[in-house]
Amino acid sequence: MLTACALALGGCASVEPGASAGGVEKLRAVVQERYPFDSASFTQGLEVAADGTLLVGTGQEGQSRIYRRTLENADAELASVDLDPEFFGEGITQVGDSVWQLTWQDGVALRRDANTLEETDRATYDGEGWGLCARQDELIFSDGSAELRRLDPETFAERERFTVTANGAPVAGLNELECVGDAVYANVFTTTDIVRIDATTGEVTALIDASALPNNAEDDPNNVLNGIAHLSDTEEFLFTGKRWPDMYRVTFEPAE
């Protein structure tokens, strides 16, 4: 069953598979293919770059980095840049020729050259940085609450905040983000739930159950699902997690 309590879908009751709660579509992630990933990567951000390679941002102070690799081969790293040791890396997203990378509690966003991944600039923000994605002429930023922020993609200046709701109730714990058209996909921290959010209104339009994905990471409460990347020109996504040795190409199908 999907955990409605975490998403405020009808209070703290459970939602049976296939059921509808206030018109929120119920979907499930179905594995189509497995790829090798990296059990050493404390994955905080995942994105398919414009050239089809995979960008991965990782966390933990003294261990955070951003790297590029091929999709099929976890050992084929094409570039890797370490963060300053005091930074705890978080979400990433590509905007044109740049990649923005958040830090958790440092209030610093790092701008990087999309090809070399070398740092080219910095910006600051209030509060914690969790997830980041790009759509049209804005960035969407999460801080672990039920609020998402709209930012200028060039300056990183905050434009406004909006609350994500399901049936009028706030949905907290919004973490890693992926923008696809008029939707924002967010994983709910420490769960295997993904919410699809209307980027204009903040309303949750779908709840995606990813609990069927095998979590083969070592037994650690931190090693949770945390990585969403859309495969361009398809309806497929890549999912992985913190220190997961596997990454999965998935489709979304109606919950039965």
ChimeraX commands (.cxc) that place a marker at each C-alpha (Angstrom):
marker #1 position 0.00,0.00,0.00 radius 0.5
marker #1 position 1.03,3.58,-0.53 radius 0.5
marker #1 position 1.59,5.63,2.58 radius 0.5
marker #1 position -0.97,8.40,2.43 radius 0.5
marker #1 position 0.03,9.77,5.84 radius 0.5
marker #1 position 3.37,11.06,4.55 radius 0.5
marker #1 position 1.63,12.86,1.70 radius 0.5
marker #1 position -1.41,14.10,3.58 radius 0.5
marker #1 position -3.63,12.21,1.17 radius 0.5
marker #1 position -6.68,11.71,3.29 radius 0.5
marker #1 position -5.07,12.06,6.71 radius 0.5
marker #1 position -3.06,9.14,8.04 radius 0.5
marker #1 position -5.02,6.39,6.37 radius 0.5
marker #1 position -3.46,4.16,3.73 radius 0.5
marker #1 position -4.45,4.36,0.09 radius 0.5
marker #1 position -5.10,1.01,-1.51 radius 0.5
marker #1 position -3.39,0.33,-4.86 radius 0.5
marker #1 position -5.50,1.65,-7.71 radius 0.5
marker #1 position -7.52,3.90,-5.42 radius 0.5
marker #1 position -7.90,7.61,-5.96 radius 0.5
marker #1 position -7.53,10.25,-3.30 radius 0.5
marker #1 position -9.04,13.53,-4.42 radius 0.5
marker #1 position -8.21,12.85,-8.06 radius 0.5
marker #1 position -4.50,12.24,-7.47 radius 0.5
marker #1 position -3.40,9.64,-10.00 radius 0.5
marker #1 position -1.88,6.47,-8.54 radius 0.5
marker #1 position 1.08,5.08,-10.45 radius 0.5
marker #1 position 3.87,2.60,-9.83 radius 0.5
marker #1 position 7.46,2.54,-11.08 radius 0.5
marker #1 position 8.17,-0.55,-13.18 radius 0.5
marker #1 position 11.79,-1.55,-13.82 radius 0.5
marker #1 position 12.68,-1.93,-17.50 radius 0.5
marker #1 position 16.46,-2.20,-17.17 radius 0.5
marker #1 position 19.16,-2.20,-14.50 radius 0.5
marker #1 position 22.46,-0.36,-14.84 radius 0.5
marker #1 position 25.51,-0.57,-12.57 radius 0.5
marker #1 position 25.83,2.42,-10.27 radius 0.5
marker #1 position 28.22,3.35,-7.43 radius 0.5
marker #1 position 27.89,2.12,-3.86 radius 0.5
marker #1 position 30.39,4.79,-2.78 radius 0.5
marker #1 position 28.31,7.71,-4.08 radius 0.5
marker #1 position 26.09,9.41,-1.49 radius 0.5
marker #1 position 23.84,10.48,-4.34 radius 0.5
marker #1 position 22.14,13.85,-3.93 radius 0.5
marker #1 position 21.51,14.89,-7.52 radius 0.5
marker #1 position 21.06,12.98,-10.77 radius 0.5
marker #1 position 20.61,14.39,-14.26 radius 0.5
marker #1 position 20.94,13.29,-17.86 radius 0.5
marker #1 position 23.07,15.96,-19.55 radius 0.5
marker #1 position 22.31,17.46,-22.94 radius 0.5
marker #1 position 24.87,15.15,-24.57 radius 0.5
marker #1 position 23.27,12.03,-23.07 radius 0.5
marker #1 position 25.88,11.46,-20.39 radius 0.5
marker #1 position 24.96,11.16,-16.73 radius 0.5
marker #1 position 25.71,13.87,-14.16 radius 0.5
marker #1 position 25.88,12.82,-10.50 radius 0.5
marker #1 position 26.21,15.11,-7.48 radius 0.5
marker #1 position 27.16,13.58,-4.14 radius 0.5
marker #1 position 27.11,14.63,-0.49 radius 0.5
marker #1 position 28.95,14.31,2.84 radius 0.5
marker #1 position 31.54,16.81,4.03 radius 0.5
marker #1 position 34.98,15.96,2.70 radius 0.5
marker #1 position 33.49,13.49,0.19 radius 0.5
marker #1 position 31.20,15.63,-1.95 radius 0.5
marker #1 position 31.85,15.88,-5.64 radius 0.5
marker #1 position 30.18,16.14,-9.04 radius 0.5
marker #1 position 31.06,13.77,-11.84 radius 0.5
marker #1 position 30.08,12.77,-15.35 radius 0.5
marker #1 position 29.90,9.20,-16.59 radius 0.5
marker #1 position 28.35,7.15,-19.33 radius 0.5
marker #1 position 24.98,5.59,-18.65 radius 0.5
marker #1 position 26.02,2.01,-19.28 radius 0.5
marker #1 position 29.40,1.91,-17.54 radius 0.5
marker #1 position 29.77,3.08,-13.94 radius 0.5
marker #1 position 33.56,2.95,-14.26 radius 0.5
marker #1 position 33.72,5.20,-17.31 radius 0.5
marker #1 position 34.00,8.57,-15.56 radius 0.5
marker #1 position 34.58,11.39,-18.04 radius 0.5
marker #1 position 35.10,14.19,-15.50 radius 0.5
marker #1 position 35.06,14.59,-11.71 radius 0.5
marker #1 position 35.47,17.65,-9.49 radius 0.5
marker #1 position 35.61,17.61,-5.68 radius 0.5
marker #1 position 33.81,20.23,-3.62 radius 0.5
marker #1 position 35.65,22.20,-0.98 radius 0.5
marker #1 position 35.93,19.91,2.07 radius 0.5
marker #1 position 33.60,22.03,4.21 radius 0.5
marker #1 position 30.73,21.71,1.71 radius 0.5
marker #1 position 28.03,19.04,1.76 radius 0.5
marker #1 position 26.86,18.70,-1.84 radius 0.5
marker #1 position 23.18,18.51,-2.76 radius 0.5
marker #1 position 21.01,18.78,-5.89 radius 0.5
marker #1 position 22.23,19.64,-9.38 radius 0.5
marker #1 position 20.74,20.81,-12.68 radius 0.5
marker #1 position 22.03,21.91,-16.07 radius 0.5
marker #1 position 21.02,25.26,-17.56 radius 0.5
marker #1 position 22.48,25.84,-21.00 radius 0.5
marker #1 position 26.25,25.78,-20.74 radius 0.5
marker #1 position 26.23,25.76,-16.93 radius 0.5
marker #1 position 25.45,23.34,-14.11 radius 0.5
marker #1 position 24.24,24.61,-10.74 radius 0.5
marker #1 position 25.05,22.56,-7.63 radius 0.5
marker #1 position 23.53,23.19,-4.20 radius 0.5
marker #1 position 25.11,22.74,-0.79 radius 0.5
marker #1 position 23.09,21.55,2.17 radius 0.5
marker #1 position 23.53,23.98,5.08 radius 0.5
marker #1 position 26.18,26.30,3.64 radius 0.5
marker #1 position 23.84,28.59,1.70 radius 0.5
marker #1 position 26.10,28.43,-1.36 radius 0.5
marker #1 position 25.24,27.41,-4.92 radius 0.5
marker #1 position 28.16,26.54,-7.18 radius 0.5
marker #1 position 27.96,27.36,-10.87 radius 0.5
marker #1 position 30.01,25.09,-13.12 radius 0.5
marker #1 position 31.02,24.79,-16.73 radius 0.5
marker #1 position 28.78,22.06,-18.14 radius 0.5
marker #1 position 31.65,20.47,-20.06 radius 0.5
marker #1 position 34.54,20.54,-17.60 radius 0.5
marker #1 position 32.45,20.79,-14.39 radius 0.5
marker #1 position 34.94,23.33,-13.09 radius 0.5
marker #1 position 33.50,26.07,-10.88 radius 0.5
marker #1 position 32.89,29.39,-12.65 radius 0.5
marker #1 position 30.81,31.35,-10.11 radius 0.5
marker #1 position 28.92,31.20,-6.82 radius 0.5
marker #1 position 25.60,32.46,-5.49 radius 0.5
marker #1 position 24.03,32.47,-2.04 radius 0.5
marker #1 position 20.58,31.62,-0.70 radius 0.5
marker #1 position 18.75,31.45,2.62 radius 0.5
marker #1 position 18.11,28.18,4.43 radius 0.5
marker #1 position 18.98,24.68,3.35 radius 0.5
marker #1 position 19.50,23.45,-0.20 radius 0.5
marker #1 position 18.09,20.04,-1.14 radius 0.5
marker #1 position 16.90,19.58,-4.72 radius 0.5
marker #1 position 17.09,21.59,-7.93 radius 0.5
marker #1 position 15.72,21.37,-11.47 radius 0.5
marker #1 position 15.33,23.68,-14.47 radius 0.5
marker #1 position 12.23,24.47,-16.51 radius 0.5
marker #1 position 11.62,27.11,-19.15 radius 0.5
marker #1 position 13.01,30.35,-17.69 radius 0.5
marker #1 position 13.30,29.35,-14.04 radius 0.5
marker #1 position 14.88,27.02,-11.54 radius 0.5
marker #1 position 12.82,25.09,-8.98 radius 0.5
marker #1 position 14.50,24.65,-5.60 radius 0.5
marker #1 position 13.55,22.47,-2.61 radius 0.5
marker #1 position 14.65,22.83,1.01 radius 0.5
marker #1 position 13.05,19.74,2.58 radius 0.5
marker #1 position 9.82,21.52,3.49 radius 0.5
marker #1 position 6.50,21.65,1.63 radius 0.5
marker #1 position 7.63,24.83,-0.13 radius 0.5
marker #1 position 9.36,25.09,-3.48 radius 0.5
marker #1 position 11.16,28.22,-4.66 radius 0.5
marker #1 position 11.32,29.79,-8.10 radius 0.5
marker #1 position 14.77,31.17,-8.89 radius 0.5
marker #1 position 16.34,33.13,-11.72 radius 0.5
marker #1 position 18.43,30.62,-13.72 radius 0.5
marker #1 position 21.21,33.15,-14.36 radius 0.5
marker #1 position 21.56,34.99,-11.06 radius 0.5
marker #1 position 20.02,32.44,-8.68 radius 0.5
marker #1 position 17.92,35.25,-7.20 radius 0.5
marker #1 position 14.71,34.07,-5.54 radius 0.5
marker #1 position 11.50,35.15,-7.29 radius 0.5
marker #1 position 8.81,33.54,-5.14 radius 0.5
marker #1 position 7.84,30.50,-3.10 radius 0.5
marker #1 position 4.83,28.24,-3.42 radius 0.5
marker #1 position 3.47,25.42,-1.29 radius 0.5
marker #1 position 2.98,21.91,-2.65 radius 0.5
marker #1 position -0.37,20.50,-1.59 radius 0.5
marker #1 position -2.39,17.32,-1.99 radius 0.5
marker #1 position -6.12,17.84,-1.46 radius 0.5
marker #1 position -5.28,21.18,0.11 radius 0.5
marker #1 position -2.82,19.80,2.68 radius 0.5
marker #1 position 0.94,20.58,2.51 radius 0.5
marker #1 position 3.28,17.80,1.40 radius 0.5
marker #1 position 6.53,18.05,3.38 radius 0.5
marker #1 position 9.88,16.37,2.83 radius 0.5
marker #1 position 10.30,17.38,-0.82 radius 0.5
marker #1 position 13.81,16.43,-1.82 radius 0.5
marker #1 position 15.47,15.57,-5.16 radius 0.5
marker #1 position 13.69,17.22,-8.10 radius 0.5
marker #1 position 13.26,16.68,-11.83 radius 0.5
marker #1 position 11.45,19.15,-14.07 radius 0.5
marker #1 position 9.65,17.72,-17.09 radius 0.5
marker #1 position 7.47,20.10,-19.08 radius 0.5
marker #1 position 4.80,21.55,-16.81 radius 0.5
marker #1 position 5.49,19.04,-14.02 radius 0.5
marker #1 position 7.99,18.75,-11.21 radius 0.5
marker #1 position 8.79,15.28,-9.89 radius 0.5
marker #1 position 10.00,15.12,-6.28 radius 0.5
marker #1 position 10.92,12.24,-4.05 radius 0.5
marker #1 position 9.59,12.42,-0.51 radius 0.5
marker #1 position 12.59,12.11,1.77 radius 0.5
marker #1 position 13.25,8.69,3.37 radius 0.5
marker #1 position 10.33,7.13,1.47 radius 0.5
marker #1 position 9.91,5.38,-1.86 radius 0.5
marker #1 position 7.16,7.81,-2.84 radius 0.5
marker #1 position 7.53,10.18,-5.78 radius 0.5
marker #1 position 5.05,13.01,-6.29 radius 0.5
marker #1 position 4.28,14.67,-9.60 radius 0.5
marker #1 position 3.52,18.34,-9.02 radius 0.5
marker #1 position 1.84,20.89,-11.25 radius 0.5
marker #1 position 4.61,23.47,-11.61 radius 0.5
marker #1 position 2.13,26.33,-11.87 radius 0.5
marker #1 position -0.30,25.57,-9.06 radius 0.5
marker #1 position 1.76,23.38,-6.72 radius 0.5
marker #1 position -0.96,20.72,-6.68 radius 0.5
marker #1 position 0.11,17.08,-6.55 radius 0.5
marker #1 position -1.28,15.38,-9.65 radius 0.5
marker #1 position 0.17,11.90,-9.17 radius 0.5
marker #1 position 1.67,9.68,-6.49 radius 0.5
marker #1 position 4.22,7.19,-7.81 radius 0.5
marker #1 position 5.04,4.12,-5.73 radius 0.5
marker #1 position 8.69,3.12,-6.28 radius 0.5
marker #1 position 8.81,0.53,-3.50 radius 0.5
marker #1 position 9.29,-2.32,-5.99 radius 0.5
marker #1 position 12.77,-1.07,-6.90 radius 0.5
marker #1 position 15.36,-3.32,-5.21 radius 0.5
marker #1 position 17.47,-1.41,-2.70 radius 0.5
marker #1 position 20.70,-3.39,-2.67 radius 0.5
marker #1 position 22.68,-0.82,-0.70 radius 0.5
marker #1 position 24.29,-1.75,2.60 radius 0.5
marker #1 position 21.94,-1.66,5.58 radius 0.5
marker #1 position 21.99,2.00,6.61 radius 0.5
marker #1 position 19.01,4.30,7.25 radius 0.5
marker #1 position 20.67,6.95,5.06 radius 0.5
marker #1 position 20.83,4.72,1.98 radius 0.5
marker #1 position 17.41,5.68,0.64 radius 0.5
marker #1 position 15.96,6.38,-2.79 radius 0.5
marker #1 position 17.41,9.71,-3.91 radius 0.5
marker #1 position 17.94,10.30,-7.59 radius 0.5
marker #1 position 15.48,11.09,-10.40 radius 0.5
marker #1 position 16.45,11.82,-13.99 radius 0.5
marker #1 position 14.21,12.03,-17.05 radius 0.5
marker #1 position 15.35,10.44,-20.30 radius 0.5
marker #1 position 14.74,13.09,-22.95 radius 0.5
marker #1 position 12.16,12.40,-25.68 radius 0.5
marker #1 position 10.77,9.41,-23.75 radius 0.5
marker #1 position 8.38,8.76,-20.89 radius 0.5
marker #1 position 11.11,6.90,-19.00 radius 0.5
marker #1 position 13.13,7.88,-15.95 radius 0.5
marker #1 position 16.28,6.79,-14.17 radius 0.5
marker #1 position 16.02,6.13,-10.42 radius 0.5
marker #1 position 18.78,5.40,-7.93 radius 0.5
marker #1 position 19.64,6.12,-4.31 radius 0.5
marker #1 position 22.34,6.99,-1.81 radius 0.5
marker #1 position 25.15,4.44,-2.04 radius 0.5
marker #1 position 23.02,2.25,-4.31 radius 0.5
marker #1 position 25.03,-0.17,-6.47 radius 0.5
marker #1 position 22.20,-0.13,-9.01 radius 0.5
marker #1 position 20.34,2.38,-11.13 radius 0.5
marker #1 position 17.04,1.55,-12.80 radius 0.5
marker #1 position 15.36,2.68,-16.00 radius 0.5
marker #1 position 11.67,2.77,-15.17 radius 0.5
marker #1 position 8.29,3.51,-16.65 radius 0.5
marker #1 position 5.22,4.63,-14.75 radius 0.5
marker #1 position 2.15,2.44,-14.98 radius 0.5
marker #1 position -1.26,2.58,-13.28 radius 0.5
marker #1 position -1.24,1.03,-9.81 radius 0.5
marker #1 position -3.25,-2.16,-9.74 radius 0.5
marker link #1:1,2 radius 0.2
marker link #1:2,3 radius 0.2
marker link #1:3,4 radius 0.2
marker link #1:4,5 radius 0.2
marker link #1:5,6 radius 0.2
marker link #1:6,7 radius 0.2
marker link #1:7,8 radius 0.2
marker link #1:8,9 radius 0.2
marker link #1:9,10 radius 0.2
marker link #1:10,11 radius 0.2
marker link #1:11,12 radius 0.2
marker link #1:12,13 radius 0.2
marker link #1:13,14 radius 0.2
marker link #1:14,15 radius 0.2
marker link #1:15,16 radius 0.2
marker link #1:16,17 radius 0.2
marker link #1:17,18 radius 0.2
marker link #1:18,19 radius 0.2
marker link #1:19,20 radius 0.2
marker link #1:20,21 radius 0.2
marker link #1:21,22 radius 0.2
marker link #1:22,23 radius 0.2
marker link #1:23,24 radius 0.2
marker link #1:24,25 radius 0.2
marker link #1:25,26 radius 0.2
marker link #1:26,27 radius 0.2
marker link #1:27,28 radius 0.2
marker link #1:28,29 radius 0.2
marker link #1:29,30 radius 0.2
marker link #1:30,31 radius 0.2
marker link #1:31,32 radius 0.2
marker link #1:32,33 radius 0.2
marker link #1:33,34 radius 0.2
marker link #1:34,35 radius 0.2
marker link #1:35,36 radius 0.2
marker link #1:36,37 radius 0.2
marker link #1:37,38 radius 0.2
marker link #1:38,39 radius 0.2
marker link #1:39,40 radius 0.2
marker link #1:40,41 radius 0.2
marker link #1:41,42 radius 0.2
marker link #1:42,43 radius 0.2
marker link #1:43,44 radius 0.2
marker link #1:44,45 radius 0.2
marker link #1:45,46 radius 0.2
marker link #1:46,47 radius 0.2
marker link #1:47,48 radius 0.2
marker link #1:48,49 radius 0.2
marker link #1:49,50 radius 0.2
marker link #1:50,51 radius 0.2
marker link #1:51,52 radius 0.2
marker link #1:52,53 radius 0.2
marker link #1:53,54 radius 0.2
marker link #1:54,55 radius 0.2
marker link #1:55,56 radius 0.2
marker link #1:56,57 radius 0.2
marker link #1:57,58 radius 0.2
marker link #1:58,59 radius 0.2
marker link #1:59,60 radius 0.2
marker link #1:60,61 radius 0.2
marker link #1:61,62 radius 0.2
marker link #1:62,63 radius 0.2
marker link #1:63,64 radius 0.2
marker link #1:64,65 radius 0.2
marker link #1:65,66 radius 0.2
marker link #1:66,67 radius 0.2
marker link #1:67,68 radius 0.2
marker link #1:68,69 radius 0.2
marker link #1:69,70 radius 0.2
marker link #1:70,71 radius 0.2
marker link #1:71,72 radius 0.2
marker link #1:72,73 radius 0.2
marker link #1:73,74 radius 0.2
marker link #1:74,75 radius 0.2
marker link #1:75,76 radius 0.2
marker link #1:76,77 radius 0.2
marker link #1:77,78 radius 0.2
marker link #1:78,79 radius 0.2
marker link #1:79,80 radius 0.2
marker link #1:80,81 radius 0.2
marker link #1:81,82 radius 0.2
marker link #1:82,83 radius 0.2
marker link #1:83,84 radius 0.2
marker link #1:84,85 radius 0.2
marker link #1:85,86 radius 0.2
marker link #1:86,87 radius 0.2
marker link #1:87,88 radius 0.2
marker link #1:88,89 radius 0.2
marker link #1:89,90 radius 0.2
marker link #1:90,91 radius 0.2
marker link #1:91,92 radius 0.2
marker link #1:92,93 radius 0.2
marker link #1:93,94 radius 0.2
marker link #1:94,95 radius 0.2
marker link #1:95,96 radius 0.2
marker link #1:96,97 radius 0.2
marker link #1:97,98 radius 0.2
marker link #1:98,99 radius 0.2
marker link #1:99,100 radius 0.2
marker link #1:100,101 radius 0.2
marker link #1:101,102 radius 0.2
marker link #1:102,103 radius 0.2
marker link #1:103,104 radius 0.2
marker link #1:104,105 radius 0.2
marker link #1:105,106 radius 0.2
marker link #1:106,107 radius 0.2
marker link #1:107,108 radius 0.2
marker link #1:108,109 radius 0.2
marker link #1:109,110 radius 0.2
marker link #1:110,111 radius 0.2
marker link #1:111,112 radius 0.2
marker link #1:112,113 radius 0.2
marker link #1:113,114 radius 0.2
marker link #1:114,115 radius 0.2
marker link #1:115,116 radius 0.2
marker link #1:116,117 radius 0.2
marker link #1:117,118 radius 0.2
marker link #1:118,119 radius 0.2
marker link #1:119,120 radius 0.2
marker link #1:120,121 radius 0.2
marker link #1:121,122 radius 0.2
marker link #1:122,123 radius 0.2
marker link #1:123,124 radius 0.2
marker link #1:124,125 radius 0.2
marker link #1:125,126 radius 0.2
marker link #1:126,127 radius 0.2
marker link #1:127,128 radius 0.2
marker link #1:128,129 radius 0.2
marker link #1:129,130 radius 0.2
marker link #1:130,131 radius 0.2
marker link #1:131,132 radius 0.2
marker link #1:132,133 radius 0.2
marker link #1:133,134 radius 0.2
marker link #1:134,135 radius 0.2
marker link #1:135,136 radius 0.2
marker link #1:136,137 radius 0.2
marker link #1:137,138 radius 0.2
marker link #1:138,139 radius 0.2
marker link #1:139,140 radius 0.2
marker link #1:140,141 radius 0.2
marker link #1:141,142 radius 0.2
marker link #1:142,143 radius 0.2
marker link #1:143,144 radius 0.2
marker link #1:144,145 radius 0.2
marker link #1:145,146 radius 0.2
marker link #1:146,147 radius 0.2
marker link #1:147,148 radius 0.2
marker link #1:148,149 radius 0.2
marker link #1:149,150 radius 0.2
marker link #1:150,151 radius 0.2
marker link #1:151,152 radius 0.2
marker link #1:152,153 radius 0.2
marker link #1:153,154 radius 0.2
marker link #1:154,155 radius 0.2
marker link #1:155,156 radius 0.2
marker link #1:156,157 radius 0.2
marker link #1:157,158 radius 0.2
marker link #1:158,159 radius 0.2
marker link #1:159,160 radius 0.2
marker link #1:160,161 radius 0.2
marker link #1:161,162 radius 0.2
marker link #1:162,163 radius 0.2
marker link #1:163,164 radius 0.2
marker link #1:164,165 radius 0.2
marker link #1:165,166 radius 0.2
marker link #1:166,167 radius 0.2
marker link #1:167,168 radius 0.2
marker link #1:168,169 radius 0.2
marker link #1:169,170 radius 0.2
marker link #1:170,171 radius 0.2
marker link #1:171,172 radius 0.2
marker link #1:172,173 radius 0.2
marker link #1:173,174 radius 0.2
marker link #1:174,175 radius 0.2
marker link #1:175,176 radius 0.2
marker link #1:176,177 radius 0.2
marker link #1:177,178 radius 0.2
marker link #1:178,179 radius 0.2
marker link #1:179,180 radius 0.2
marker link #1:180,181 radius 0.2
marker link #1:181,182 radius 0.2
marker link #1:182,183 radius 0.2
marker link #1:183,184 radius 0.2
marker link #1:184,185 radius 0.2
marker link #1:185,186 radius 0.2
marker link #1:186,187 radius 0.2
marker link #1:187,188 radius 0.2
marker link #1:188,189 radius 0.2
marker link #1:189,190 radius 0.2
marker link #1:190,191 radius 0.2
marker link #1:191,192 radius 0.2
marker link #1:192,193 radius 0.2
marker link #1:193,194 radius 0.2
marker link #1:194,195 radius 0.2
marker link #1:195,196 radius 0.2
marker link #1:196,197 radius 0.2
marker link #1:197,198 radius 0.2
marker link #1:198,199 radius 0.2
marker link #1:199,200 radius 0.2
marker link #1:200,201 radius 0.2
marker link #1:201,202 radius 0.2
marker link #1:202,203 radius 0.2
marker link #1:203,204 radius 0.2
marker link #1:204,205 radius 0.2
marker link #1:205,206 radius 0.2
marker link #1:206,207 radius 0.2
marker link #1:207,208 radius 0.2
marker link #1:208,209 radius 0.2
marker link #1:209,210 radius 0.2
marker link #1:210,211 radius 0.2
marker link #1:211,212 radius 0.2
marker link #1:212,213 radius 0.2
marker link #1:213,214 radius 0.2
marker link #1:214,215 radius 0.2
marker link #1:215,216 radius 0.2
marker link #1:216,217 radius 0.2
marker link #1:217,218 radius 0.2
marker link #1:218,219 radius 0.2
marker link #1:219,220 radius 0.2
marker link #1:220,221 radius 0.2
marker link #1:221,222 radius 0.2
marker link #1:222,223 radius 0.2
marker link #1:223,224 radius 0.2
marker link #1:224,225 radius 0.2
marker link #1:225,226 radius 0.2
marker link #1:226,227 radius 0.2
marker link #1:227,228 radius 0.2
marker link #1:228,229 radius 0.2
marker link #1:229,230 radius 0.2
marker link #1:230,231 radius 0.2
marker link #1:231,232 radius 0.2
marker link #1:232,233 radius 0.2
marker link #1:233,234 radius 0.2
marker link #1:234,235 radius 0.2
marker link #1:235,236 radius 0.2
marker link #1:236,237 radius 0.2
marker link #1:237,238 radius 0.2
marker link #1:238,239 radius 0.2
marker link #1:239,240 radius 0.2
marker link #1:240,241 radius 0.2
marker link #1:241,242 radius 0.2
marker link #1:242,243 radius 0.2
marker link #1:243,244 radius 0.2
marker link #1:244,245 radius 0.2
marker link #1:245,246 radius 0.2
marker link #1:246,247 radius 0.2
marker link #1:247,248 radius 0.2
marker link #1:248,249 radius 0.2
marker link #1:249,250 radius 0.2
marker link #1:250,251 radius 0.2
marker link #1:251,252 radius 0.2
marker link #1:252,253 radius 0.2
marker link #1:253,254 radius 0.2
marker link #1:254,255 radius 0.2
marker link #1:255,256 radius 0.2
view
